[in-house]
Amino acid sequence: MSTYKDIGVEKVGHVGTIEIRRPPLNFFDISLINQIADALDEFDRDIEIRASVLSAQGKAFCAGANFQDPARQAQEAHEAEKKGDPADSLGSINHLYIQAVRIFRAKKPIVAAVQGAAIGGGLGLAVSADFRVTCPEARFSANFTKLGFHPGFGLTVTLPELIGKNNAELMFYTSRRVTGEEAYKWGLANELVPQDEVKAAAMKLAGEIAECSPLGLLSTRATLRNGLADRVMAATNHELAEQTRLRATEDFKEGVKATEERRVANFRGR
């Protein structure tokens, strides 16, 4: 297994494991998503690996993007520009979504071990997996509208397909935090276990999957997820356009500031 800066990667029998190591909140950026996509590509090339587990250190699974750190956002954009991508003018979010679509193109089943908060794009990352194991303490939130923002990471496609259009609308329009119990009832999570058993339960599920025929798994998953990555790519193109527009508004600046100050935002619709 290769060595990565922000994730730990191992092989346990026929299961590949990826652990995000940016505790306590595991904020993501282009680099982290790229590393996860690279690890999944590595798993796809390893004939011995039949399923994978995506977990995280710290109290959160992934708290999304760190909008309170503009210096880091600017650095991401600068690094992306140096790579000479033709979409440079669209900014760093575009590059992040290119990497995100790579995750959806992974060929083998993924189980996410969600032991804490999965917020914003962190929810998108959790939903990119085939299955989620979680606990009562976990929180799932599509908090984009509370930031004065538009949903991203393909969630406008993946979340409605997973929990139904109306439940997805409820999460998007309210930005509320859904508990682990609610997530399990809605089908957002497949298993609900005590917090200290989340990763073990995810490994057990991945191990059960890995007992099946690898050729049968690849064939069946390819059928069931046929076109998903392309739908996500189309969705992120639209999401990016809306996010780029809204990032320039006063409401977005107020939403980020209000979230940082833990108060209700004073939105003005401009």
TAUR-V235348 format. One record per residue. RES is the residue in one letter. PSI is psi in whole degrees, -180 to 180 (* if undefined). OMEGA is omega in radians with two decimals (NA if undefined). Layout:
BEGIN
RES/PSI/OMEGA
RES/PSI/OMEGA
END
This chain:
BEGIN
M/140/3.12
S/162/3.09
T/134/-3.12
Y/158/-3.08
K/-45/-2.96
D/3/3.10
I/151/3.00
G/133/-3.09
V/129/3.13
E/167/3.02
K/123/3.13
V/101/-3.04
G/-123/3.13
H/16/-3.12
V/128/3.02
G/139/-3.13
T/140/3.05
I/123/3.12
E/120/3.08
I/130/-3.05
R/64/3.02
R/53/-3.08
P/158/0.13
P/-20/-2.99
L/-14/3.07
N/45/3.05
F/145/-3.14
F/160/2.98
D/-175/-3.13
I/-43/-3.09
S/-45/-3.11
L/-46/-3.13
I/-38/3.10
N/-41/3.12
Q/-42/3.10
I/-45/3.12
A/-40/3.11
D/-42/3.14
A/-41/3.11
L/-37/3.04
D/-41/3.12
E/-41/3.10
F/-40/-3.13
D/-31/-3.13
R/-13/-3.11
D/109/-3.07
I/-22/-3.12
E/-22/-3.12
I/130/-3.09
R/-16/3.12
A/166/-3.13
S/160/3.08
V/130/3.07
L/117/-3.11
S/-177/-3.11
A/148/2.99
Q/164/3.02
G/-173/-3.04
K/-16/3.12
A/148/2.97
F/-55/3.04
C/119/-3.08
A/16/3.08
G/-156/3.12
A/147/-3.13
N/85/-3.13
F/-16/3.12
Q/1/-3.10
D/75/-3.09
P/-30/-3.14
A/-41/3.14
R/-40/3.10
Q/-43/-3.13
A/-38/3.12
Q/-40/3.10
E/-45/-3.13
A/-41/3.13
H/-45/3.14
E/-37/3.12
A/-40/-3.13
E/-37/-3.11
K/-22/-3.11
K/-12/3.07
G/26/3.11
D/139/-3.13
P/-15/-3.14
A/22/-3.11
D/-39/-3.04
S/-16/-3.13
L/-10/3.07
G/179/-2.96
S/-29/-3.12
I/-37/3.14
N/-45/-3.13
H/-37/3.11
L/-42/-3.11
Y/-31/3.05
I/-42/3.11
Q/-38/-3.13
A/-42/3.14
V/-31/3.08
R/-36/3.11
I/-41/3.14
F/-18/3.11
R/-2/3.08
A/145/-2.98
K/-18/-3.01
K/151/-3.08
P/142/-3.12
I/132/3.04
V/124/3.10
A/130/3.08
A/98/-3.02
V/93/-3.05
Q/-9/-3.10
G/-151/-3.05
A/136/2.98
A/100/-2.93
I/138/3.05
G/-123/3.09
G/-24/3.05
G/-34/3.01
L/-42/3.10
G/-39/3.11
L/-44/3.12
A/-40/-3.10
V/-19/3.09
S/-22/3.09
A/161/3.10
D/-37/-3.07
F/155/3.09
R/130/2.99
V/131/-3.06
T/-171/-3.06
C/166/-3.13
P/-31/-3.07
E/-16/-3.10
A/155/3.07
R/136/3.13
F/125/-3.09
S/130/2.96
A/78/-2.92
N/22/-3.02
F/-45/-3.08
T/-27/3.07
K/-21/3.08
L/-2/-3.03
G/32/-2.96
F/180/3.10
H/143/3.10
P/150/-3.14
G/-165/3.12
F/25/3.12
G/8/-3.06
L/-25/3.12
T/-17/3.03
V/-51/-2.96
T/-40/-3.07
L/-48/3.08
P/-36/3.14
E/-27/-3.08
L/-45/-3.02
I/3/-3.12
G/150/-3.05
K/-44/-3.04
N/-39/3.08
N/-37/3.08
A/-43/3.09
E/-41/3.12
L/-45/3.13
M/-42/-3.13
F/-45/-3.00
Y/-26/-3.12
T/-22/-3.02
S/21/-3.09
R/159/3.07
R/122/-3.14
V/129/-3.12
T/167/3.09
G/-39/3.12
E/-44/3.12
E/-42/3.13
A/-41/3.13
Y/-42/3.14
K/-36/-3.11
W/-15/-3.05
G/8/3.06
L/-27/3.03
A/146/-3.11
N/-27/3.13
E/144/3.11
L/118/-3.07
V/168/3.04
P/150/-3.02
Q/-41/-3.09
D/1/3.13
E/3/-3.03
V/-51/-3.09
K/-40/3.13
A/-41/3.13
A/-38/3.10
A/-41/3.09
M/-38/3.13
K/-43/3.11
L/-45/3.11
A/-37/3.10
G/-37/3.09
E/-43/3.09
I/-43/-3.05
A/-13/3.07
E/-15/-3.10
C/167/3.14
S/125/3.14
P/-37/3.12
L/-40/3.09
G/-40/3.11
L/-50/-3.12
L/-43/-3.11
S/-46/-3.09
T/-44/-3.14
R/-40/3.12
A/-37/3.10
T/-48/-3.05
L/-31/-3.14
R/17/-3.12
N/123/3.09
G/-6/-3.08
L/-48/-3.12
A/-38/3.12
D/-39/3.08
R/-39/3.10
V/-42/3.14
M/-43/3.10
A/-40/3.13
A/-43/-3.11
T/-29/3.06
N/-44/3.10
H/-44/3.13
E/-42/-3.14
L/-44/3.14
A/-44/3.14
E/-40/3.13
Q/-39/3.11
T/-42/3.12
R/-45/-3.05
L/-25/3.10
R/-23/-3.11
A/0/-3.05
T/159/3.04
E/-36/-3.12
D/-39/3.13
F/-45/3.12
K/-41/3.12
E/-39/3.13
G/-43/3.11
V/-44/-3.13
K/-43/-3.13
A/-39/3.11
T/-44/3.13
E/-37/-3.11
E/2/3.09
R/54/3.11
R/168/3.07
V/132/-3.11
A/149/3.08
N/78/-3.09
F/146/-3.12
R/-1/3.11
G/34/3.10
R/*/NA
END
